[in-house]
Amino acid sequence: MKEVKEMMKLNNGIECPEIGIGTYMLTPEQAENSVREALRMGYRMVDTANAYVNERACGRGIRDSGVDRKEIFVSTKLWPSEYTNPNAVDETLERLGLDYVDLLYIHQPAGDWLAGYRQLEKAYREGKARSIGISNFEGKYIESLKDKWEIVPQFIQVEAHPYFTQRELRQTTDPLGIRIMSWYPLGHGDSRLMSEPIFAELGRKYGKTPAQTILRWHIQMGFSVIPGSRNVAHIKDNFDILDFELSEDDMSRIAELDRGERYYHRTDEQLSQFAGWRPSFEQR
């Protein structure tokens, strides 16, 4: 059973918080507020992306939080339109107002994704990214990349929750020490998952909500988790998961929920669309 702690060690030796604030689908104003308030209440990881068009807002939230930059693990992602832009990393850092990020991903296996990965490796070597990752590179995509990478990534960000635990992917990533960072960690708000009797039962046992129980499950699976919200009360509740531990029996019972059922089904047509779309970045 995993030790109850707040940090995980990555395969390059650096440490990363187990839980962070996600900013997907947040407007710049919402992202700035959520990031600032999350950091003030104790979060130490922020996840954003070129495609979320709120990187400048996240940077403002980081600066306004009053928390020392060195204490914050900042994660962002290059979008496929930027993979062949030689200035993509510097432009991303400029939007964030930072000299480096702690984790830099390529967001989708679309366009010239190998050129994108080479940008990550270059940023890593130059100290502009302390770790690197791949997002949504499951199945054939990670298998193809494995033959080409010069630096093994530290993270893969993918959909993961008790209905879809990424069993197949973990057979590839675990031996390499590649960590999973979960998106849709609460099942994309699916009431079926949140209403599973096991989570109500364990919530009563530990004095936690079903959502807190599920987020705790992610951590004990060895995943890093980035629930997002514009509601400060929800942000606070999501962070209140570090003071209890699910038992081995609890984890075994939750494992029985795994249906191999994902919520997001990406198509090849969507990948083509991703390659042709460029974010309208937030202006200064």
C-alpha positions, 0 to 999 in steps of 0.5 A, a space after each residue: 500500500 502506498 505511503 500517505 504523502 504529498 509527493 511522488 518521485 519521477 523516473 528522473 529523480 525529481 518530485 511532483 505533487 500527487 494532486 494539482 489544480 486543473 484548468 481545462 475548460 476554464 476561462 482566463 478569469 476563472 483560471 486565474 482565480 482558481 489557480 490563485 486560490 488553490 495555491 493559497 490553500 496549499 496546492 502546489 501543482 498547476 496544469 494548463 495547456 496551449 489549447 486551454 488559452 488560459 496560460 497567461 491567466 495561470 501565470 497571473 494566478 501563480 504570481 498573485 498567490 504569494 507562493 514562491 515559484 520554486 515551490 510550484 510544479 507547473 505543467 503545460 502542453 504544446 498543441 500540434 500547431 506548435 510542434 514545428 514552431 521553433 519558438 513554441 517553448 519560448 512563447 509558451 514560457 512567455 505566456 506563463 511569465 516563467 523561465 521554465 516549467 516543471 513538466 512540458 507535454 505534447 498534447 495529442 498524437 497529431 501533426 508532426 508529433 515527433 518534431 513536437 517530442 524533439 522540442 520537449 527533449 531540447 527543452 529538457 536538455 536546456 533546462 526549460 522543462 524539468 520533466 517531459 510528458 506525452 498526453 493521449 498517446 495510448 496504444 499504437 502511439 506510445 509504441 511508435 514513440 518508444 522506438 524514437 525517443 532519446 529521453 524517456 518521458 516522466 508522465 503520460 496524461 490520459 483519461 483514468 478513473 475507476 471505470 477505466 484504470 488504464 490496465 493495458 497502458 500501465 503494462 507499458 508505462 510501469 516498467 519504464 517508470 512513466 507516471 500517469 496523470 489522470 484527466 476526467 478523474 471523477 468520470 466527467 461528472 458521471 452520476 453513475 460513478 459518483 453514485 456507486 455504493 462503494 464510494 458512499 460506504 467508504 465515504 462514511 467510513 472515513 468521513 469523506 465524500 464520494 469524490 474525495 474517496 475517488 481522488 484518494 483512489 487515484 493517489 493510491 493507484 500511483 497516479 497524479 490527479 488534477 481535478 479542475 473547478 471554478 468553485 473555490 469550495 470544491 477546490 478546497 474539498 478536492 484537496 482534502 484527501 491527504 489525511 486518510 488511506 484506503 485499505 487494501 480491501 477497499 482498493 480491491 473492492 474498487 478494482 471490481 468497478 473497472 469496466 474498461 469503459 472510457 468517456 472520451 472516444 477520439 477519432 482519426 478525423 478528430 486527430 486531423 482536425 487537431 493538426 489543423 487548428 491553432 489556438 487563439 492565444 490570450 493576449 497580454 
